[in-house]
Amino acid sequence: MKKLTFSALLLAFFCGMVSTAFSQPAQPAETTCFESRKGASEVVKRDLQPGLPNVKCSSKTGAVLWWSDPFDGTVPMGATPMLDHIPAGKAVVKSRSEKLALMPMCGTACHNGVGPKFNPPKLPTSKKPVPTPIMAAMVPDLQNLQHGRGRIWCIDCHHTTQRNKLVDNFGDPVSFDQPQLLCGKCHGDKMRDWRDGIHGKRIGEWASTGKKRWFTCTECHNPHNVQDGARNRGFVQLAPESPPQLPKGMKDAKHELVHGVAH
């Protein structure tokens, strides 16, 4: 009798656990969309406050349609030549360093200056491109690197000893959050247009001195694969789609006809 009672209690306990598990509401699937380039500028959709998501994602392309707070998750942009006229804190960028999975590994596991191959540290003796099978296996785009058409290689862009940094014209390390200091070495005309707001993308306040989020080079362009098919050279184009619906309670978009700066 006692064994039967114990078995009944045990069965009831497990039935209760299963019932509780099934009665709990299922967690909604995480929604991720990209801001400029899929796989490089992805953002997880979340609520900044009840009923106000941080982004609206396109069901067609998976791209961000609009931001409710363009400055969410941004940091001040570092010093850039000929942009010293911008007031402090008015230019911000989205930090990408922590999203680059291979970057910590480069500086700590392989290129940390220790180990049999690095005693003393073994550095390249020239800048002539050489095959790098291990890196090509980790980054498939390097198997047929189109950037520079075979005239440049890793250490033209990555710092010689600090492999988790880029490099500028003076050989100084540059943060991955400031790729413009690297890209501008060869692409001066694009760098000029980017500084002037002709090339690239910015979101935020429309006033000339207003706060804006600047999108940096590698948020839109893949530096390892500058040709993505015959039509999309250097930039994967998105198919156009209808504008998003107006927020609830807004009858029209006449507010867009009013200029933010008095003339």
N, C-alpha and C positions, 0 to 999 in steps of 0.2 A: 504493500500500500504506500509505504514511504517512497519507494522507488518510482511508483506511478505518479505520486504528487510532485516529486522533484522534476520528473520528465515533463509534466504538464506545465510547471512554472518556467522551465527552461524554454519550452516551445513558445509559451506566451511572451517571454522576454524577447526572443528573436523575432517573433511576429510583430511586436511593438516597434523594434528597431527598424525592420523593413518598412512598416507602415509610416514611420516618421520620415524615413529617407525619401519615400515616394511622395509624401505629402508636402515636402519642401519645394518651393517654386524653383524651376530650373533657372540657372544663371544665364543671362543673355550673352550671346556670343560676342567676343570682342571685335569691334569694327576698326580696321586700319585703312587709311587712305594716304595718298602721297600728295605733297605740296607742289613739287616741280618735276621730280624724276623718280619713277617707281624704283624702290629698293634703296634709295639714297636719302630721300627727304620724307620718310613716312611718319605719320602722326596717328596716335591712337585716339579715337573719338571718346570723349568723356564730357560730363556735365560740369561747367564752371560754377553753376548754381542751378537749382531745380528748374527744368524747362529750358535751360540755355546751354546748348552744347558748344564746345570749343570750336568745332568745325562742322560743316555740312559736306558730306561726301557724295560724289556722283555715283549713281548706280550703274551708269553706262561705262565710264572709264576708270573709276576708282580714284579719281583726282579730287582734291579739295575744291569746292565751289565757292565757299566764303568762310571767313574767320569771324567769330564773334568778338574775339580779343586778339588782334594781330600781334600783340606784344607778349602773349603767353609763352613762357619758356625761353625768352630771349635774354641776351647779355649785350653789354655795350660793345660796339665794333672797335677793334684796336686801331691804332694810328695808321693812316694810309696817306701816302704822298699826295699833296694838292687837295686834301679834304680837311685841312686844319681850320677851315672857315666854318665848319658845321659845329654848332654849340654842343657842349658836352652832354651826352645822354640822349641826343636827338637821333643818332644813328645806331640801330641795334641789329644783331644777327641772331640766328638760331644756332646754338652750339651743336656741332656734329661730332666732336672728338669722342664723346662717350658712346656714340652709336657705331663707331668703326671697330668692328670685332677684331680685326687683325692688328690694329695699331698698338695696343698694349703688348701683344706678343712680339712684335718686331723689336721693340726697345728693351724687353726684359728677358725673353726666352732665347732669341737667336743673336741679336746684335747688341749684347750687353757687355762685350769686351772680355768675357771670361770663357773658360773651356779650352780644350786642346787646340781648336782651330784659331783661337784668339789670344794666344800666349806666346809672343806679344800680339796685340791686336792686328789681325790681317785685314788690311784695307786695299781697295782697288788701286793698282799702279797707274791706270790710265782711265780716260773717260770713254774709251772705245766700247761700243756695245758688245756684250758677251752673253751666251746662253745662260739662263738661270732656271734650270729645270724645276727646282723646288718651288720657286716663286710662281712659275708658270702653272704648276699644279694647283697652287693655292688661289691664284687669280687667273682664270682661263683666258681672259682678254689678252694676257701677255704672250700667249702662244703665237699671235700674229699682231704684234703691237703696231698699229697704224700711225700713232702719234709721232710725228717727226719723220715718218717714212724710213725708219732704220738709221736715222742720224742722231737720235738721242736714246738714252736708256735710263735706268732707275735713278742713278745718282745725279742726273741732270735736274731732277725734281725733288728727290728725297735727300735729306742731309746725310753726309758721309758717315758720321759717327752716331748721330741721334736719329735713328731710322723711324722714330715715331714723330718726326718733324719734317716739314718741307724746307726748302732752302731758297734764299733770295739771291739777288745779283752779287752780293758781297760775300756769299758763302755762309751767312748767318742763318740760324734755325728760325723757321716760321711755323706758327701754329696752324693746324689743319682748319681752324676756324677763320683763317685769313688767307685763303688760297689765291686771292687777287694779287698778293705780293709776289707770288710765284708766276702765275699765268701772265702777268703784265710784263715779264721779262721778254717774252716773244710776241705777245699779242698786245702791243702798245695801243693800236688803234681801238681795239675792243675795250681795253682798259679805260681809255679816254671816254668812249661812249658810255661805258658803265658808270663812270664817275659823274657824267653829265645827265644821267637818267634816260639816255636814249636806248641803251642796251640793257637787257635784264628786267628784273621785276622788283617793285617795292610796294608795300602795303602799309597803311596807317593813316596819319593825318595828311590832308592835302595841302595845307598851308606850306609855303616855300620853306619856312623854318620849323615846320611841325615835326613831330617825332615819327620816324618811319622805320620799318623793318626792311633791311636790304637783303636781297638774296644773293649769295656769293656764287662764284663761277661753278664750283663742283656740285652745287645744289641742282643745277639745270643740266650740266654737261658731265659726261663720263670721261675723265681724262685718259683712261686706259683703252677706251673704244670710241674714238672720235668719228667713226663712220658706222652708222647703224642702218645698213641697207643703202641702196642707190639713191633713195629719195630723202632719207633722213640723215644727212651728213652732220654728225656732231650733236644733234638734238632730236630726240624722238618727238615728233609732232603728235598732237592730240586732235581727235576729230571734234569739230565744234558741236555744241548742243544748246538747247534752249536755256535761257536764264533761269535761275532758281525762283521759286515762288516768293512773294513778298511775305515778311513776317506777319503773324496773326495780328489783326487789328489795323494794319496799314492798307489804306484803300488804293493808293497809287504811289508813284515814285517821283512826284513833283519836287520833292526836296532835293533831288539831284540837279535841278535847274538853278538852284541857288548856290552861287559861288561862295566858298568858305572864306575868301579874303576880300575885304572891302577895297574898291577901286576909287 
